Amino acid sequence: MKKIHNYLKEDVSGYSLAIFRILFGSILFTQSVYWIFTSFIQENILNPTFLFPFIEGVSPLSDNLMVYGLNSILLISSFCILINRFYRVGLIIYLFSFTYLWLLCQGYFNNHYYLFSIICFLLIFSKSLFSNTEKVRLPRLYLFILQALIVIVYVIAGINKINPYWLLGLQPMTHIFGQIGVTENSLLIPIFTYLGLFFDLLIGPLLLLKRTRYVAIIVAILFHLMNFFIFILANGEIGAFPFVMIAALVLFIDSEKLESYKLKPNARLLSRQNYKKPISFFLLFFLIVQIILPFRHVFFKGYVDYNGIGQRFSWRLKNMYKEPKTDGLVKFTVLTPTKDTVSTFNLFNIEHAKIKLTNRQRTNLIYYPNIIPTFAQKIEKHFQDSINNSDFDFIITGSCEIAFMGRDSELLFNPNIDLTKVTNSTYKTNSWLNPLKQKPWNFK
């Protein structure tokens, strides 16, 4: 333990970390501008009839505060990070504002939002100013913790790909490439499938080794740019993730060398941050949590990518593909206690029930089935409000057939159960879902 602390407390240049923070800030700022021009908050938070918060009780502010207030806060705080002025305040404000935004609804959440929040959190601890004329020194801890996070994301994403669906079924790459016109028999599919696997498993260690570092950086840049364009062509959702991972590559470049290209050898010291053992223990514990958390799905029955339990916050990046076989994704029936039908609708003709969902909410209802019982309870409340009787006990059933990873379709859950009676403890452990019948090695 003493050797570890000696290594982490060693003074290193803060130049590469400061550059990364500025690059990261520029990406956050660009994302904030993009969200303003595309009315992201309006479309994903205010327009839908229902939201599915991660934490019960988290709800949107007023329309004006969400559109003008939160957009402005995200824009200004990310700008502070970008220009390296009041960046710690900017990081703290952006962290809380951005995390609050994605906590509001599971319907539009992406795993890379969680990564952005973690990076903001870790950057708060370092005081590496950026200067083109003066040196900055800080404990290696603050550089190491970010390097380790990036390696963890890569390696765990690779470990998650070691499964029969990826290795033998070549899914979901077959589906993704099919979206851009590549046939199932094309050699591109196995090539890119195994390229993705080996890239994730090996790129972290290769970035850490001096002999392979610069080749690994070039490969990583090409890989992430290629991924970005493939998913754009396939109408997929990848957002700013590739660019954050490209920006993070600067963390692995020798910070002393980077500094020497700009600064004179006799440049004076601008600042030195002290090493604090309690912070070191806390950040190392935080890293251990990030290593353990992605594997929590082993405590639940069923396959994680099928039932969605434990899929989030786990770096299961583009690991699953579900093809809905039910018209409208999920078909719902609203019944009275005497089993009289009140309404029948699916997720695409739900407008006649005066319920509006976004396309991403619809998709996430089948990718993360734990949202379905919550949705059913909100539908029941919606119909209770329509008859001004909050005590009327509607029964809501549903039908949803899914073809998982290109296999034959199966019923996701029993169409006879009352979805409003699926309790939190039940849906969070997926016991209400049908188990995946087809074995992973049964390929077409």
C-alpha positions as CSV (number, residue, x, y, z in Angstrom):
1,M,0.0,0.0,0.0
2,K,2.9,2.3,0.8
3,K,4.3,1.8,-2.7
4,I,1.0,2.6,-4.2
5,H,0.7,5.9,-2.3
6,N,4.3,6.8,-3.2
7,Y,3.5,6.3,-6.8
8,L,0.2,8.3,-6.6
9,K,1.7,11.2,-4.7
10,E,4.6,11.7,-7.1
11,D,4.6,15.1,-8.8
12,V,3.8,15.1,-12.5
13,S,3.0,17.8,-15.0
14,G,-0.7,18.7,-15.1
15,Y,-0.4,19.8,-18.8
16,S,-2.1,16.8,-20.4
17,L,-4.9,16.8,-17.9
18,A,-5.6,20.5,-18.4
19,I,-5.7,19.9,-22.2
20,F,-8.2,17.1,-21.8
21,R,-10.4,19.2,-19.5
22,I,-10.5,21.9,-22.2
23,L,-11.2,19.4,-25.0
24,F,-13.9,17.8,-22.8
25,G,-15.4,21.2,-22.1
26,S,-15.5,22.0,-25.8
27,I,-17.4,18.7,-26.5
28,L,-19.9,19.5,-23.7
29,F,-20.3,23.1,-25.0
30,T,-20.9,21.8,-28.5
31,Q,-23.5,19.3,-27.2
32,S,-25.2,22.1,-25.3
33,V,-25.5,24.2,-28.4
34,Y,-26.8,21.3,-30.4
35,W,-29.4,20.6,-27.8
36,I,-30.6,24.2,-27.9
37,F,-30.9,24.2,-31.7
38,T,-32.7,20.8,-31.7
39,S,-35.0,21.6,-28.8
40,F,-33.7,18.5,-27.0
41,I,-35.2,19.4,-23.6
42,Q,-38.5,20.4,-25.1
43,E,-38.8,17.2,-27.2
44,N,-37.6,14.7,-24.6
45,I,-38.7,16.2,-21.3
46,L,-41.6,18.6,-21.8
47,N,-43.5,17.2,-24.8
48,P,-44.0,13.5,-23.6
49,T,-47.0,12.8,-21.5
50,F,-45.0,10.6,-19.2
51,L,-41.5,10.5,-17.9
52,F,-39.8,7.5,-16.2
53,P,-37.3,8.9,-13.7
54,F,-34.5,6.9,-12.3
55,I,-35.3,8.1,-8.8
56,E,-38.9,8.4,-7.7
57,G,-39.8,12.0,-7.1
58,V,-37.3,13.6,-9.5
59,S,-39.5,15.7,-11.8
60,P,-39.0,18.6,-14.3
61,L,-39.0,22.3,-13.3
62,S,-41.4,24.7,-15.0
63,D,-41.3,24.8,-18.8
64,N,-39.4,28.1,-18.8
65,L,-36.9,27.0,-16.3
66,M,-36.2,23.8,-18.2
67,V,-36.0,25.4,-21.7
68,Y,-34.3,28.7,-20.8
69,G,-32.8,28.1,-17.4
70,L,-31.4,24.6,-17.7
71,N,-30.2,25.1,-21.3
72,S,-28.4,28.3,-20.2
73,I,-26.8,26.7,-17.2
74,L,-25.5,23.8,-19.3
75,L,-24.2,26.2,-21.9
76,I,-22.5,28.7,-19.5
77,S,-21.0,26.0,-17.2
78,S,-19.6,24.1,-20.2
79,F,-18.2,27.3,-21.6
80,C,-16.4,27.9,-18.3
81,I,-14.8,24.5,-18.6
82,L,-13.9,25.2,-22.2
83,I,-12.1,28.5,-21.6
84,N,-10.4,27.3,-18.4
85,R,-11.9,30.0,-16.3
86,F,-13.8,29.2,-13.1
87,Y,-13.6,25.6,-14.4
88,R,-14.2,23.9,-11.0
89,V,-17.4,25.9,-10.5
90,G,-18.3,25.1,-14.1
91,L,-17.7,21.4,-13.6
92,I,-19.7,21.2,-10.4
93,I,-22.7,23.1,-11.9
94,Y,-22.5,21.1,-15.1
95,L,-22.3,17.8,-13.1
96,F,-25.4,18.5,-11.1
97,S,-27.4,20.0,-14.0
98,F,-26.5,17.3,-16.5
99,T,-27.0,14.4,-14.1
100,Y,-30.4,15.9,-13.0
101,L,-31.4,16.0,-16.7
102,W,-30.7,12.4,-17.4
103,L,-32.1,11.2,-14.1
104,L,-35.5,12.7,-15.2
105,C,-36.3,9.9,-17.7
106,Q,-35.0,6.5,-18.5
107,G,-36.7,6.9,-21.9
108,Y,-33.8,8.8,-23.5
109,F,-30.9,7.7,-21.3
110,N,-27.6,6.6,-22.9
111,N,-24.7,4.9,-21.0
112,H,-22.3,7.7,-22.2
113,Y,-24.3,10.3,-20.2
114,Y,-23.3,8.4,-17.1
115,L,-19.6,8.4,-18.3
116,F,-19.8,12.2,-18.9
117,S,-21.1,12.7,-15.3
118,I,-18.3,10.6,-13.9
119,I,-15.6,12.5,-15.8
120,C,-17.0,15.8,-14.6
121,F,-16.9,14.4,-11.0
122,L,-13.3,13.2,-11.3
123,L,-12.1,16.4,-12.9
124,I,-13.3,18.5,-9.9
125,F,-10.5,17.1,-7.7
126,S,-7.6,18.3,-9.7
127,K,-6.4,21.9,-9.7
128,S,-4.3,21.7,-12.9
129,L,-4.4,25.2,-14.3
130,F,-3.5,25.6,-18.0
131,S,-0.6,27.9,-18.9
132,N,1.6,28.3,-22.0
133,T,4.3,30.0,-20.0
134,E,4.4,28.4,-16.5
135,K,4.6,24.9,-15.1
136,V,1.9,23.2,-13.2
137,R,2.5,20.2,-10.9
138,L,0.0,17.8,-9.3
139,P,0.0,14.4,-7.7
140,R,-0.1,11.5,-10.2
141,L,-3.3,10.4,-8.5
142,Y,-5.4,12.8,-10.5
143,L,-4.0,11.8,-13.9
144,F,-4.1,8.1,-12.9
145,I,-7.7,8.1,-11.9
146,L,-8.9,9.3,-15.3
147,Q,-6.5,7.0,-17.2
148,A,-7.8,4.1,-15.1
149,L,-11.5,5.1,-15.8
150,I,-10.9,5.0,-19.6
151,V,-9.1,1.7,-19.4
152,I,-12.0,0.3,-17.3
153,V,-14.6,1.4,-19.8
154,Y,-12.7,-0.2,-22.6
155,V,-11.8,-3.5,-20.9
156,I,-15.3,-4.1,-19.4
157,A,-16.9,-3.3,-22.7
158,G,-14.7,-6.0,-24.2
159,I,-15.4,-8.5,-21.5
160,N,-19.2,-7.9,-22.1
161,K,-18.7,-8.9,-25.7
162,I,-17.3,-12.3,-24.8
163,N,-20.7,-14.1,-25.2
164,P,-22.1,-16.5,-27.8
165,Y,-24.3,-13.8,-29.3
166,W,-21.4,-11.7,-30.2
167,L,-18.8,-14.4,-30.9
168,L,-20.9,-16.9,-32.8
169,G,-24.1,-15.1,-33.8
170,L,-22.2,-12.0,-34.9
171,Q,-25.0,-9.9,-33.4
172,P,-25.7,-7.0,-33.1
173,M,-23.2,-6.2,-35.8
174,T,-25.2,-8.1,-38.4
175,H,-28.2,-6.0,-37.7
176,I,-26.2,-2.7,-37.6
177,F,-24.5,-3.4,-40.9
178,G,-27.8,-4.5,-42.4
179,Q,-29.1,-1.0,-41.7
180,I,-26.5,0.4,-44.1
181,G,-27.1,-2.2,-46.8
182,V,-24.4,-4.8,-46.0
183,T,-25.6,-8.4,-46.6
184,E,-25.5,-11.1,-43.9
185,N,-22.9,-13.0,-45.8
186,S,-20.4,-10.2,-46.1
187,L,-17.0,-10.7,-44.6
188,L,-17.2,-7.1,-43.2
189,I,-19.5,-8.4,-40.4
190,P,-17.2,-11.0,-38.8
191,I,-14.2,-8.6,-39.4
192,F,-15.9,-5.7,-37.6
193,T,-17.4,-8.0,-34.9
194,Y,-14.0,-9.3,-33.8
195,L,-12.3,-6.0,-34.4
196,G,-14.6,-4.4,-31.9
197,L,-13.9,-7.2,-29.4
198,F,-10.1,-7.1,-29.6
199,F,-10.1,-3.3,-29.7
200,D,-12.0,-3.0,-26.5
201,L,-9.9,-5.7,-24.7
202,L,-6.5,-4.5,-25.9
203,I,-6.6,-0.8,-26.5
204,G,-6.4,0.1,-22.7
205,P,-3.2,-1.9,-22.0
206,L,-1.7,-0.8,-25.3
207,L,-2.2,2.9,-24.3
208,L,-0.5,2.3,-21.0
209,L,2.6,0.7,-22.6
210,K,5.2,3.3,-23.9
211,R,6.2,1.1,-26.9
212,T,2.7,0.8,-28.3
213,R,1.1,4.0,-27.0
214,Y,1.3,6.1,-30.2
215,V,0.2,3.3,-32.5
216,A,-2.7,2.7,-30.1
217,I,-3.7,6.4,-30.2
218,I,-3.8,6.4,-34.0
219,V,-5.8,3.1,-34.0
220,A,-8.2,4.5,-31.4
221,I,-8.9,7.7,-33.3
222,L,-9.6,5.8,-36.5
223,F,-11.8,3.3,-34.7
224,H,-13.9,5.9,-33.0
225,L,-14.4,8.0,-36.1
226,M,-15.4,4.9,-38.1
227,N,-17.9,3.9,-35.3
228,F,-19.3,7.4,-35.4
229,F,-20.0,7.4,-39.2
230,I,-21.3,3.8,-39.1
231,F,-23.9,4.6,-36.5
232,I,-24.9,7.8,-38.2
233,L,-25.5,5.9,-41.4
234,A,-27.4,3.2,-39.5
235,N,-29.6,5.8,-37.7
236,G,-28.1,4.7,-34.4
237,E,-27.5,6.7,-31.3
238,I,-23.9,7.3,-30.4
239,G,-23.8,11.0,-29.7
240,A,-20.6,12.7,-28.5
241,F,-19.1,9.5,-27.0
242,P,-16.5,8.8,-29.7
243,F,-15.2,12.3,-29.4
244,V,-14.9,12.2,-25.7
245,M,-12.9,8.9,-26.0
246,I,-10.7,10.5,-28.6
247,A,-10.1,13.5,-26.4
248,A,-9.2,11.2,-23.5
249,L,-6.3,9.8,-25.5
250,V,-4.3,12.9,-24.6
251,L,-4.3,11.6,-21.0
252,F,-1.9,8.8,-22.0
253,I,0.6,11.0,-23.8
254,D,3.7,11.8,-21.7
255,S,2.6,15.1,-19.9
256,E,6.2,16.2,-19.4
257,K,6.9,16.0,-23.1
258,L,3.7,17.8,-24.0
259,E,4.7,20.6,-21.6
260,S,8.3,20.8,-23.0
261,Y,7.0,21.5,-26.5
262,K,5.4,24.7,-25.3
263,L,7.4,25.7,-22.2
264,K,11.0,26.7,-21.8
265,P,13.1,24.5,-19.5
266,N,13.6,27.3,-17.0
267,A,9.8,28.2,-16.9
268,R,8.8,29.0,-13.3
269,L,6.3,27.0,-11.3
270,L,2.7,28.4,-11.4
271,S,1.1,26.0,-9.0
272,R,1.6,22.7,-7.2
273,Q,-1.3,20.7,-5.7
274,N,-0.7,18.8,-2.5
275,Y,-1.4,15.0,-2.2
276,K,-4.1,14.1,0.3
277,K,-4.4,10.5,1.4
278,P,-8.1,10.6,2.3
279,I,-8.9,11.8,-1.2
280,S,-6.7,9.1,-2.6
281,F,-8.5,6.4,-0.6
282,F,-11.9,7.8,-1.7
283,L,-11.0,7.9,-5.4
284,L,-9.5,4.4,-5.4
285,F,-12.7,3.1,-3.7
286,F,-14.7,4.9,-6.4
287,L,-12.7,3.1,-9.1
288,I,-13.3,-0.2,-7.4
289,V,-17.1,0.5,-7.4
290,Q,-16.8,1.2,-11.2
291,I,-15.2,-2.2,-11.7
292,I,-17.7,-4.1,-9.6
293,L,-21.0,-2.3,-10.6
294,P,-21.0,-3.5,-14.2
295,F,-21.2,-7.1,-13.1
296,R,-24.2,-6.8,-10.7
297,H,-26.4,-8.6,-13.2
298,V,-24.9,-11.9,-12.1
299,F,-27.2,-11.6,-9.0
300,F,-30.4,-11.6,-11.2
301,K,-32.0,-14.4,-13.2
302,G,-32.0,-14.3,-17.0
303,Y,-29.7,-12.8,-19.6
304,V,-28.9,-9.2,-18.9
305,D,-29.3,-7.8,-22.4
306,Y,-32.7,-9.5,-22.8
307,N,-34.3,-8.4,-19.6
308,G,-32.4,-5.1,-19.2
309,I,-31.8,-5.6,-15.5
310,G,-28.2,-4.5,-14.7
311,Q,-27.7,-3.4,-18.3
312,R,-27.3,0.3,-17.5
313,F,-24.1,1.8,-16.0
314,S,-22.3,-1.3,-17.1
315,W,-20.4,-0.4,-20.3
316,R,-22.5,-2.8,-22.3
317,L,-22.0,-0.6,-25.3
318,K,-24.1,-1.6,-28.4
319,N,-24.3,-5.1,-27.0
320,M,-27.9,-5.9,-27.8
321,Y,-30.4,-6.0,-30.6
322,K,-34.2,-6.6,-30.2
323,E,-36.5,-6.8,-33.1
324,P,-40.1,-6.2,-32.1
325,K,-42.7,-8.6,-33.7
326,T,-45.8,-7.0,-32.2
327,D,-47.5,-4.3,-34.2
328,G,-46.7,-1.0,-32.4
329,L,-44.0,-2.6,-30.3
330,V,-46.3,-3.3,-27.3
331,K,-50.1,-3.8,-27.4
332,F,-52.0,-2.7,-24.3
333,T,-55.5,-3.4,-23.2
334,V,-57.3,-1.4,-20.5
335,L,-60.0,-3.3,-18.7
336,T,-62.6,-2.5,-16.0
337,P,-62.5,-4.7,-12.9
338,T,-65.3,-6.8,-14.5
339,K,-63.0,-7.4,-17.5
340,D,-64.9,-5.0,-19.9
341,T,-62.5,-3.5,-22.5
342,V,-62.1,0.3,-22.1
343,S,-59.4,0.8,-24.7
344,T,-56.9,-1.0,-26.8
345,F,-53.8,0.7,-28.2
346,N,-50.1,0.2,-29.0
347,L,-47.1,2.5,-28.7
348,F,-47.6,4.0,-32.1
349,N,-51.4,4.7,-32.1
350,I,-51.4,5.8,-28.5
351,E,-52.2,9.4,-29.6
352,H,-55.9,8.6,-29.6
353,A,-55.7,8.0,-25.9
354,K,-54.2,11.5,-25.6
355,I,-50.8,10.1,-24.6
356,K,-47.6,11.3,-26.3
357,L,-44.3,9.5,-26.2
358,T,-41.0,10.1,-28.0
359,N,-39.5,7.5,-30.4
360,R,-36.7,6.9,-27.9
361,Q,-39.2,6.3,-25.1
362,R,-41.0,3.7,-27.2
363,T,-37.8,1.9,-28.1
364,N,-36.5,1.9,-24.5
365,L,-39.8,0.3,-23.3
366,I,-38.8,-2.9,-25.0
367,Y,-35.0,-2.6,-24.5
368,Y,-35.5,-1.9,-20.8
369,P,-38.7,-3.8,-19.9
370,N,-38.7,-2.6,-16.2
371,I,-40.2,0.6,-17.6
372,I,-43.4,-1.2,-18.8
373,P,-45.0,-1.7,-15.4
374,T,-44.3,1.9,-14.5
375,F,-45.9,2.9,-17.8
376,A,-48.9,0.7,-17.1
377,Q,-49.4,2.4,-13.7
378,K,-49.2,5.8,-15.4
379,I,-51.7,4.7,-18.0
380,E,-54.1,3.7,-15.2
381,K,-53.7,7.1,-13.5
382,H,-54.3,8.7,-16.9
383,F,-57.6,6.9,-17.3
384,Q,-58.6,7.5,-13.7
385,D,-58.1,11.2,-14.3
386,S,-60.3,11.0,-17.4
387,I,-63.2,9.8,-15.4
388,N,-62.4,11.9,-12.3
389,N,-62.1,8.8,-10.1
390,S,-58.7,8.0,-8.6
391,D,-60.1,4.9,-6.8
392,F,-61.3,3.1,-9.9
393,D,-59.1,0.0,-10.3
394,F,-58.3,-0.5,-14.0
395,I,-56.7,-3.7,-15.2
396,I,-54.0,-3.2,-17.8
397,T,-52.6,-6.1,-19.8
398,G,-50.0,-6.1,-22.5
399,S,-48.6,-8.3,-25.3
400,C,-45.1,-8.0,-26.7
401,E,-43.2,-10.4,-28.9
402,I,-39.4,-9.9,-29.3
403,A,-36.9,-11.5,-31.6
404,F,-33.7,-11.3,-29.6
405,M,-30.4,-11.1,-31.4
406,G,-32.0,-12.3,-34.7
407,R,-33.8,-15.4,-33.2
408,D,-37.4,-16.5,-33.4
409,S,-39.8,-14.2,-31.5
410,E,-40.9,-15.0,-28.0
411,L,-43.4,-13.4,-25.6
412,L,-41.5,-11.0,-23.4
413,F,-44.1,-11.4,-20.6
414,N,-47.4,-13.2,-19.8
415,P,-50.2,-11.3,-21.7
416,N,-52.7,-12.1,-18.9
417,I,-50.9,-10.5,-16.0
418,D,-52.1,-7.1,-14.7
419,L,-49.1,-4.9,-15.3
420,T,-50.3,-2.3,-12.7
421,K,-49.8,-5.0,-10.0
422,V,-46.2,-5.6,-10.9
423,T,-44.5,-4.2,-7.8
424,N,-41.1,-2.4,-7.7
425,S,-39.5,-5.4,-5.9
426,T,-40.8,-7.7,-8.7
427,Y,-39.9,-5.7,-11.8
428,K,-36.5,-4.8,-10.5
429,T,-35.6,-8.5,-10.2
430,N,-37.3,-9.3,-13.6
431,S,-39.3,-12.2,-12.1
432,W,-42.4,-11.0,-14.0
433,L,-40.6,-11.5,-17.4
434,N,-40.6,-14.7,-19.3
435,P,-37.2,-16.4,-19.4
436,L,-35.4,-16.4,-22.8
437,K,-36.3,-19.9,-24.1
438,Q,-33.8,-20.2,-27.0
439,K,-30.3,-21.1,-26.0
440,P,-27.6,-18.6,-27.1
441,W,-26.0,-21.2,-29.3
442,N,-29.2,-22.0,-31.3
443,F,-28.5,-19.9,-34.3
444,K,-30.6,-19.8,-37.5
